[in-house]
Amino acid sequence: MDFSFTKDQELLRDMVREFVKRECPREYIRQIDERGEFPHDLWEKMSEAGLHGIAIPEEYGGSGGDIISQVIVAEEFSSYPGSLEERSRFLFP
């Protein structure tokens, strides 16, 4: 049995990793943590990137991915930087 990612899953992982690096710099995360704010601007950018509803079929308004894709997105957000791990519970309820 092969548990490797498919090419599409690898592309998704790389895209999300770059998104997180670009949109979630440590200073930004520190500031929203200090203020105790929900990151509405980040939420909108995630929507624009198609990261919400990734495991929901397209006919129901989702991105048509699968649960593995959802886990890839959640893992990338929760692994960089450390304080974003706490935020990921709001981003991926």
N, CA, C and O atoms as a Tinker XYZ file with bonds, in Angstrom:
   372  protein
     1  N      0.838000   -1.175000    0.000000    73     2
     2  CA     0.000000    0.000000    0.000000    64     1     3
     3  C      0.888000    1.245000    0.000000    63     2     4     5
     4  O      1.850000    1.326000    0.764000    81     3
     5  N      0.567000    2.197000   -0.845000    73     3     6
     6  CA     1.358000    3.420000   -0.990000    64     5     7
     7  C      0.622000    4.579000   -0.325000    63     6     8     9
     8  O     -0.495000    4.920000   -0.716000    81     7
     9  N      1.251000    5.180000    0.678000    73     7    10
    10  CA     0.639000    6.295000    1.402000    64     9    11
    11  C      1.215000    7.651000    0.979000    63    10    12    13
    12  O      1.016000    8.651000    1.668000    81    11
    13  N      1.917000    7.684000   -0.135000    73    11    14
    14  CA     2.483000    8.933000   -0.635000    64    13    15
    15  C      1.374000    9.861000   -1.117000    63    14    16    17
    16  O      0.299000    9.418000   -1.522000    81    15
    17  N      1.661000   11.160000   -1.064000    73    15    18
    18  CA     0.723000   12.131000   -1.619000    64    17    19
    19  C      0.668000   11.982000   -3.134000    63    18    20    21
    20  O      1.648000   11.593000   -3.768000    81    19
    21  N     -0.485000   12.296000   -3.701000    73    19    22
    22  CA    -0.595000   12.387000   -5.153000    64    21    23
    23  C      0.082000   13.690000   -5.588000    63    22    24    25
    24  O      0.422000   14.526000   -4.751000    81    23
    25  N      0.272000   13.855000   -6.875000    73    23    26
    26  CA     0.855000   15.110000   -7.390000    64    25    27
    27  C     -0.022000   16.302000   -7.008000    63    26    28    29
    28  O      0.489000   17.354000   -6.622000    81    27
    29  N     -1.339000   16.137000   -7.115000    73    27    30
    30  CA    -2.246000   17.226000   -6.748000    64    29    31
    31  C     -2.132000   17.572000   -5.266000    63    30    32    33
    32  O     -2.164000   18.747000   -4.901000    81    31
    33  N     -2.001000   16.572000   -4.421000    73    31    34
    34  CA    -1.852000   16.818000   -2.985000    64    33    35
    35  C     -0.522000   17.509000   -2.678000    63    34    36    37
    36  O     -0.457000   18.382000   -1.812000    81    35
    37  N      0.527000   17.120000   -3.383000    73    35    38
    38  CA     1.820000   17.789000   -3.205000    64    37    39
    39  C      1.737000   19.245000   -3.636000    63    38    40    41
    40  O      2.283000   20.126000   -2.971000    81    39
    41  N      1.051000   19.500000   -4.755000    73    39    42
    42  CA     0.881000   20.880000   -5.218000    64    41    43
    43  C      0.073000   21.702000   -4.221000    63    42    44    45
    44  O      0.395000   22.860000   -3.957000    81    43
    45  N     -0.973000   21.101000   -3.670000    73    43    46
    46  CA    -1.768000   21.779000   -2.654000    64    45    47
    47  C     -0.910000   22.107000   -1.440000    63    46    48    49
    48  O     -0.932000   23.235000   -0.947000    81    47
    49  N     -0.156000   21.125000   -0.955000    73    47    50
    50  CA     0.706000   21.342000    0.211000    64    49    51
    51  C      1.676000   22.483000   -0.052000    63    50    52    53
    52  O      1.846000   23.357000    0.798000    81    51
    53  N      2.312000   22.486000   -1.214000    73    51    54
    54  CA     3.273000   23.536000   -1.542000    64    53    55
    55  C      2.603000   24.903000   -1.639000    63    54    56    57
    56  O      3.161000   25.904000   -1.189000    81    55
    57  N      1.399000   24.946000   -2.228000    73    55    58
    58  CA     0.671000   26.207000   -2.353000    64    57    59
    59  C      0.296000   26.751000   -0.982000    63    58    60    61
    60  O      0.462000   27.942000   -0.717000    81    59
    61  N     -0.210000   25.881000   -0.108000    73    59    62
    62  CA    -0.605000   26.325000    1.226000    64    61    63
    63  C      0.615000   26.745000    2.029000    63    62    64    65
    64  O      0.560000   27.735000    2.758000    81    63
    65  N      1.703000   26.019000    1.911000    73    63    66
    66  CA     2.932000   26.364000    2.620000    64    65    67
    67  C      3.395000   27.763000    2.217000    63    66    68    69
    68  O      3.770000   28.563000    3.074000    81    67
    69  N      3.372000   28.056000    0.936000    73    67    70
    70  CA     3.769000   29.385000    0.458000    64    69    71
    71  C      2.772000   30.454000    0.908000    63    70    72    73
    72  O      3.170000   31.563000    1.266000    81    71
    73  N      1.497000   30.130000    0.891000    73    71    74
    74  CA     0.468000   31.056000    1.365000    64    73    75
    75  C      0.727000   31.432000    2.812000    63    74    76    77
    76  O      0.695000   32.610000    3.166000    81    75
    77  N      0.983000   30.439000    3.647000    73    75    78
    78  CA     1.214000   30.688000    5.072000    64    77    79
    79  C      2.472000   31.528000    5.272000    63    78    80    81
    80  O      2.471000   32.455000    6.082000    81    79
    81  N      3.529000   31.221000    4.556000    73    79    82
    82  CA     4.759000   32.016000    4.678000    64    81    83
    83  C      4.513000   33.470000    4.284000    63    82    84    85
    84  O      5.012000   34.391000    4.932000    81    83
    85  N      3.743000   33.667000    3.221000    73    83    86
    86  CA     3.498000   35.012000    2.701000    64    85    87
    87  C      2.496000   35.788000    3.550000    63    86    88    89
    88  O      2.712000   36.969000    3.826000    81    87
    89  N      1.408000   35.151000    3.970000    73    87    90
    90  CA     0.301000   35.847000    4.608000    64    89    91
    91  C      0.322000   35.817000    6.136000    63    90    92    93
    92  O     -0.457000   36.521000    6.778000    81    91
    93  N      1.201000   35.014000    6.718000    73    91    94
    94  CA     1.222000   34.849000    8.179000    64    93    95
    95  C      2.603000   35.075000    8.773000    63    94    96    97
    96  O      3.115000   34.212000    9.486000    81    95
    97  N      3.213000   36.217000    8.493000    73    95    98
    98  CA     4.530000   36.449000    9.102000    64    97    99
    99  C      4.415000   36.486000   10.621000    63    98   100   101
   100  O      3.367000   36.831000   11.168000    81    99
   101  N      5.482000   36.134000   11.280000    73    99   102
   102  CA     5.492000   36.031000   12.744000    64   101   103
   103  C      5.004000   37.308000   13.425000    63   102   104   105
   104  O      4.282000   37.236000   14.419000    81   103
   105  N      5.383000   38.458000   12.912000    73   103   106
   106  CA     4.950000   39.730000   13.525000    64   105   107
   107  C      3.430000   39.884000   13.443000    63   106   108   109
   108  O      2.799000   40.335000   14.399000    81   107
   109  N      2.853000   39.517000   12.323000    73   107   110
   110  CA     1.397000   39.581000   12.152000    64   109   111
   111  C      0.705000   38.680000   13.169000    63   110   112   113
   112  O     -0.246000   39.100000   13.827000    81   111
   113  N      1.178000   37.454000   13.297000    73   111   114
   114  CA     0.588000   36.501000   14.231000    64   113   115
   115  C      0.737000   37.009000   15.662000    63   114   116   117
   116  O     -0.194000   36.905000   16.462000    81   115
   117  N      1.907000   37.557000   15.984000    73   115   118
   118  CA     2.129000   38.092000   17.325000    64   117   119
   119  C      1.145000   39.209000   17.624000    63   118   120   121
   120  O      0.590000   39.270000   18.721000    81   119
   121  N      0.925000   40.090000   16.663000    73   119   122
   122  CA     0.018000   41.226000   16.872000    64   121   123
   123  C     -1.425000   40.778000   17.094000    63   122   124   125
   124  O     -2.094000   41.276000   18.000000    81   123
   125  N     -1.908000   39.848000   16.282000    73   123   126
   126  CA    -3.292000   39.416000   16.489000    64   125   127
   127  C     -3.434000   38.618000   17.786000    63   126   128   129
   128  O     -4.480000   38.659000   18.434000    81   127
   129  N     -2.378000   37.893000   18.161000    73   127   130
   130  CA    -2.402000   37.189000   19.447000    64   129   131
   131  C     -2.462000   38.184000   20.608000    63   130   132   133
   132  O     -3.246000   38.007000   21.540000    81   131
   133  N     -1.639000   39.220000   20.551000    73   131   134
   134  CA    -1.613000   40.216000   21.626000    64   133   135
   135  C     -2.944000   40.937000   21.764000    63   134   136   137
   136  O     -3.394000   41.221000   22.875000    81   135
   137  N     -3.572000   41.230000   20.632000    73   135   138
   138  CA    -4.856000   41.939000   20.660000    64   137   139
   139  C     -6.034000   40.994000   20.898000    63   138   140   141
   140  O     -7.147000   41.438000   21.181000    81   139
   141  N     -5.783000   39.691000   20.783000    73   139   142
   142  CA    -6.849000   38.712000   20.964000    64   141   143
   143  C     -7.916000   38.808000   19.887000    63   142   144   145
   144  O     -9.094000   38.562000   20.146000    81   143
   145  N     -7.501000   39.165000   18.683000    73   143   146
   146  CA    -8.441000   39.375000   17.587000    64   145   147
   147  C     -8.564000   38.145000   16.698000    63   146   148   149
   148  O     -7.637000   37.342000   16.589000    81   147
   149  N     -9.719000   38.014000   16.067000    73   147   150
   150  CA    -9.890000   37.023000   15.019000    64   149   151
   151  C     -9.287000   37.603000   13.749000    63   150   152   153
   152  O     -9.536000   38.771000   13.449000    81   151
   153  N     -8.510000   36.848000   12.996000    73   151   154
   154  CA    -7.844000   37.374000   11.792000    64   153   155
   155  C     -8.780000   37.433000   10.573000    63   154   156   157
   156  O     -8.668000   36.619000    9.657000    81   155
   157  N     -9.709000   38.411000   10.575000    73   155   158
   158  CA   -10.684000   38.525000    9.491000    64   157   159
   159  C    -10.021000   38.691000    8.129000    63   158   160   161
   160  O    -10.482000   38.115000    7.143000    81   159
   161  N     -8.952000   39.467000    8.065000    73   159   162
   162  CA    -8.272000   39.665000    6.786000    64   161   163
   163  C     -7.671000   38.355000    6.277000    63   162   164   165
   164  O     -7.717000   38.073000    5.079000    81   163
   165  N     -7.117000   37.568000    7.175000    73   163   166
   166  CA    -6.568000   36.267000    6.786000    64   165   167
   167  C     -7.681000   35.338000    6.330000    63   166   168   169
   168  O     -7.513000   34.594000    5.364000    81   167
   169  N     -8.805000   35.377000    7.009000    73   167   170
   170  CA    -9.958000   34.558000    6.639000    64   169   171
   171  C    -10.394000   34.860000    5.204000    63   170   172   173
   172  O    -10.680000   33.945000    4.431000    81   171
   173  N    -10.442000   36.144000    4.853000    73   171   174
   174  CA   -10.827000   36.544000    3.494000    64   173   175
   175  C     -9.812000   36.061000    2.462000    63   174   176   177
   176  O    -10.190000   35.586000    1.391000    81   175
   177  N     -8.539000   36.181000    2.781000    73   175   178
   178  CA    -7.496000   35.720000    1.856000    64   177   179
   179  C     -7.561000   34.205000    1.668000    63   178   180   181
   180  O     -7.327000   33.694000    0.573000    81   179
   181  N     -7.882000   33.496000    2.751000    73   179   182
   182  CA    -8.044000   32.048000    2.644000    64   181   183
   183  C     -9.228000   31.710000    1.745000    63   182   184   185
   184  O     -9.168000   30.757000    0.968000    81   183
   185  N    -10.301000   32.486000    1.847000    73   183   186
   186  CA   -11.465000   32.282000    0.981000    64   185   187
   187  C    -11.095000   32.500000   -0.478000    63   186   188   189
   188  O    -11.452000   31.705000   -1.348000    81   187
   189  N    -10.376000   33.584000   -0.733000    73   187   190
   190  CA    -9.953000   33.891000   -2.100000    64   189   191
   191  C     -9.061000   32.798000   -2.670000    63   190   192   193
   192  O     -9.087000   32.539000   -3.874000    81   191
   193  N     -8.275000   32.158000   -1.819000    73   191   194
   194  CA    -7.377000   31.086000   -2.254000    64   193   195
   195  C     -8.091000   29.738000   -2.355000    63   194   196   197
   196  O     -7.483000   28.750000   -2.767000    81   195
   197  N     -9.370000   29.686000   -1.985000    73   195   198
   198  CA   -10.128000   28.447000   -2.078000    64   197   199
   199  C     -9.835000   27.450000   -0.980000    63   198   200   201
   200  O    -10.000000   26.246000   -1.173000    81   199
   201  N     -9.400000   27.939000    0.176000    73   199   202
   202  CA    -9.006000   27.040000    1.263000    64   201   203
   203  C    -10.135000   26.697000    2.222000    63   202   204   205
   204  O     -9.965000   25.837000    3.086000    81   203
   205  N    -11.278000   27.347000    2.091000    73   203   206
   206  CA   -12.430000   26.999000    2.921000    64   205   207
   207  C    -13.296000   25.992000    2.168000    63   206   208   209
   208  O    -13.460000   26.096000    0.953000    81   207
   209  N    -13.833000   25.047000    2.869000    73   207   210
   210  CA   -14.698000   24.062000    2.245000    64   209   211
   211  C    -13.975000   23.162000    1.273000    63   210   212   213
   212  O    -14.563000   22.669000    0.310000    81   211
   213  N    -12.707000   22.950000    1.525000    73   211   214
   214  CA   -11.898000   22.192000    0.578000    64   213   215
   215  C    -12.360000   20.740000    0.431000    63   214   216   217
   216  O    -12.188000   20.149000   -0.635000    81   215
   217  N    -12.937000   20.164000    1.470000    73   215   218
   218  CA   -13.378000   18.768000    1.410000    64   217   219
   219  C    -14.874000   18.646000    1.098000    63   218   220   221
   220  O    -15.435000   17.553000    1.174000    81   219
   221  N    -15.510000   19.744000    0.755000    73   219   222
   222  CA   -16.933000   19.741000    0.433000    64   221   223
   223  C    -17.090000   19.653000   -1.088000    63   222   224   225
   224  O    -16.406000   20.371000   -1.818000    81   223
   225  N    -17.975000   18.789000   -1.571000    73   223   226
   226  CA   -18.175000   18.662000   -3.023000    64   225   227
   227  C    -18.553000   19.995000   -3.672000    63   226   228   229
   228  O    -19.215000   20.832000   -3.059000    81   227
   229  N    -18.126000   20.175000   -4.912000    73   227   230
   230  CA   -18.388000   21.421000   -5.626000    64   229   231
   231  C    -19.876000   21.702000   -5.759000    63   230   232   233
   232  O    -20.286000   22.861000   -5.706000    81   231
   233  N    -20.695000   20.667000   -5.930000    73   231   234
   234  CA   -22.135000   20.893000   -6.103000    64   233   235
   235  C    -22.783000   21.482000   -4.858000    63   234   236   237
   236  O    -23.916000   21.961000   -4.915000    81   235
   237  N    -22.065000   21.451000   -3.724000    73   235   238
   238  CA   -22.568000   22.055000   -2.485000    64   237   239
   239  C    -21.795000   23.321000   -2.127000    63   238   240   241
   240  O    -21.892000   23.811000   -1.002000    81   239
   241  N    -21.035000   23.846000   -3.070000    73   239   242
   242  CA   -20.324000   25.099000   -2.863000    64   241   243
   243  C    -18.910000   24.971000   -2.345000    63   242   244   245
   244  O    -18.269000   25.978000   -2.042000    81   243
   245  N    -18.411000   23.751000   -2.237000    73   243   246
   246  CA   -17.053000   23.543000   -1.755000    64   245   247
   247  C    -16.043000   23.510000   -2.884000    63   246   248   249
   248  O    -16.355000   23.822000   -4.033000    81   247
   249  N    -14.837000   23.129000   -2.534000    73   247   250
   250  CA   -13.749000   23.070000   -3.511000    64   249   251
   251  C    -13.629000   21.708000   -4.182000    63   250   252   253
   252  O    -12.887000   21.559000   -5.152000    81   251
   253  N    -14.351000   20.715000   -3.676000    73   251   254
   254  CA   -14.340000   19.410000   -4.316000    64   253   255
   255  C    -13.159000   18.528000   -3.975000    63   254   256   257
   256  O    -12.902000   17.537000   -4.659000    81   255
   257  N    -12.438000   18.880000   -2.924000    73   255   258
   258  CA   -11.311000   18.062000   -2.502000    64   257   259
   259  C    -11.770000   16.907000   -1.633000    63   258   260   261
   260  O    -12.948000   16.550000   -1.623000    81   259
   261  N    -10.846000   16.339000   -0.917000    73   259   262
   262  CA   -11.168000   15.231000   -0.032000    64   261   263
   263  C    -10.630000   15.515000    1.364000    63   262   264   265
   264  O    -10.031000   16.562000    1.608000    81   263
   265  N    -10.844000   14.588000    2.263000    73   263   266
   266  CA   -10.424000   14.798000    3.651000    64   265   267
   267  C     -8.902000   14.911000    3.767000    63   266   268   269
   268  O     -8.402000   15.638000    4.625000    81   267
   269  N     -8.171000   14.205000    2.919000    73   267   270
   270  CA    -6.709000   14.313000    2.947000    64   269   271
   271  C     -6.295000   15.741000    2.595000    63   270   272   273
   272  O     -5.382000   16.290000    3.212000    81   271
   273  N     -6.948000   16.333000    1.626000    73   271   274
   274  CA    -6.651000   17.729000    1.262000    64   273   275
   275  C     -6.936000   18.667000    2.424000    63   274   276   277
   276  O     -6.164000   19.589000    2.684000    81   275
   277  N     -8.041000   18.436000    3.123000    73   275   278
   278  CA    -8.376000   19.258000    4.292000    64   277   279
   279  C     -7.299000   19.133000    5.366000    63   278   280   281
   280  O     -6.907000   20.125000    5.982000    81   279
   281  N     -6.831000   17.921000    5.583000    73   279   282
   282  CA    -5.788000   17.694000    6.586000    64   281   283
   283  C     -4.487000   18.368000    6.168000    63   282   284   285
   284  O     -3.783000   18.929000    7.008000    81   283
   285  N     -4.164000   18.319000    4.892000    73   283   286
   286  CA    -2.947000   18.989000    4.399000    64   285   287
   287  C     -3.017000   20.481000    4.712000    63   286   288   289
   288  O     -2.044000   21.053000    5.204000    81   287
   289  N     -4.151000   21.113000    4.434000    73   287   290
   290  CA    -4.315000   22.545000    4.697000    64   289   291
   291  C     -4.181000   22.826000    6.188000    63   290   292   293
   292  O     -3.448000   23.729000    6.590000    81   291
   293  N     -4.886000   22.055000    7.007000    73   291   294
   294  CA    -4.837000   22.271000    8.452000    64   293   295
   295  C     -3.430000   22.056000    8.994000    63   294   296   297
   296  O     -2.977000   22.813000    9.853000    81   295
   297  N     -2.742000   21.043000    8.506000    73   295   298
   298  CA    -1.390000   20.766000    8.987000    64   297   299
   299  C     -0.420000   21.890000    8.645000    63   298   300   301
   300  O      0.404000   22.276000    9.475000    81   299
   301  N     -0.514000   22.411000    7.434000    73   299   302
   302  CA     0.384000   23.497000    7.046000    64   301   303
   303  C      0.129000   24.745000    7.886000    63   302   304   305
   304  O      1.077000   25.421000    8.287000    81   303
   305  N     -1.139000   25.059000    8.157000    73   303   306
   306  CA    -1.440000   26.221000    8.989000    64   305   307
   307  C     -0.995000   26.020000   10.423000    63   306   308   309
   308  O     -0.517000   26.959000   11.060000    81   307
   309  N     -1.141000   24.831000   10.931000    73   307   310
   310  CA    -0.821000   24.613000   12.342000    64   309   311
   311  C      0.666000   24.389000   12.592000    63   310   312   313
   312  O      1.100000   24.380000   13.744000    81   311
   313  N      1.445000   24.210000   11.545000    73   311   314
   314  CA     2.872000   23.951000   11.762000    64   313   315
   315  C      3.751000   25.187000   11.621000    63   314   316   317
   316  O      4.955000   25.107000   11.865000    81   315
   317  N      3.177000   26.341000   11.230000    73   315   318
   318  CA     3.985000   27.542000   11.012000    64   317   319
   319  C      3.184000   28.775000   11.346000    63   318   320   321
   320  O      2.026000   28.834000   10.931000    81   319
   321  N      3.676000   29.746000   12.042000    73   319   322
   322  CA     4.608000   29.588000   13.146000    64   321   323
   323  C      3.870000   29.021000   14.346000    63   322   324   325
   324  O      2.672000   28.755000   14.255000    81   323
   325  N      4.537000   28.833000   15.443000    73   323   326
   326  CA     3.959000   28.169000   16.604000    64   325   327
   327  C      2.656000   28.758000   17.093000    63   326   328   329
   328  O      1.730000   28.012000   17.411000    81   327
   329  N      2.556000   30.071000   17.164000    73   327   330
   330  CA     1.337000   30.661000   17.705000    64   329   331
   331  C      0.146000   30.480000   16.776000    63   330   332   333
   332  O     -0.999000   30.583000   17.214000    81   331
   333  N      0.399000   30.213000   15.507000    73   331   334
   334  CA    -0.701000   29.998000   14.578000    64   333   335
   335  C     -1.395000   28.674000   14.867000    63   334   336   337
   336  O     -2.540000   28.469000   14.464000    81   335
   337  N     -0.709000   27.783000   15.558000    73   335   338
   338  CA    -1.328000   26.520000   15.921000    64   337   339
   339  C     -2.599000   26.764000   16.733000    63   338   340   341
   340  O     -3.618000   26.105000   16.524000    81   339
   341  N     -2.526000   27.702000   17.644000    73   339   342
   342  CA    -3.705000   28.049000   18.437000    64   341   343
   343  C     -4.771000   28.676000   17.547000    63   342   344   345
   344  O     -5.959000   28.407000   17.727000    81   343
   345  N     -4.371000   29.498000   16.601000    73   343   346
   346  CA    -5.321000   30.149000   15.700000    64   345   347
   347  C     -6.007000   29.142000   14.785000    63   346   348   349
   348  O     -7.141000   29.377000   14.367000    81   347
   349  N     -5.354000   28.028000   14.462000    73   347   350
   350  CA    -5.924000   27.093000   13.500000    64   349   351
   351  C     -7.245000   26.527000   13.985000    63   350   352   353
   352  O     -8.051000   26.089000   13.164000    81   351
   353  N     -7.501000   26.517000   15.294000    73   351   354
   354  CA    -8.786000   26.017000   15.774000    64   353   355
   355  C     -9.918000   26.955000   15.363000    63   354   356   357
   356  O    -11.065000   26.519000   15.274000    81   355
   357  N     -9.625000   28.236000   15.111000    73   355   358
   358  CA   -10.641000   29.160000   14.626000    64   357   359
   359  C    -10.781000   29.067000   13.111000    63   358   360   361
   360  O    -11.873000   29.227000   12.566000    81   359
   361  N     -9.664000   28.806000   12.438000    73   359   362
   362  CA    -9.670000   28.761000   10.996000    64   361   363
   363  C    -10.244000   27.464000   10.451000    63   362   364   365
   364  O    -10.790000   27.426000    9.348000    81   363
   365  N    -10.111000   26.390000   11.245000    73   363   366
   366  CA   -10.588000   25.077000   10.827000    64   365   367
   367  C    -11.399000   24.446000   11.940000    63   366   368   369
   368  O    -10.952000   23.479000   12.556000    81   367
   369  N    -12.608000   24.987000   12.213000    73   367   370
   370  CA   -13.417000   24.472000   13.319000    64   369   371
   371  C    -13.880000   23.042000   13.072000    63   370   372
   372  O    -14.572000   22.464000   13.910000    81   371
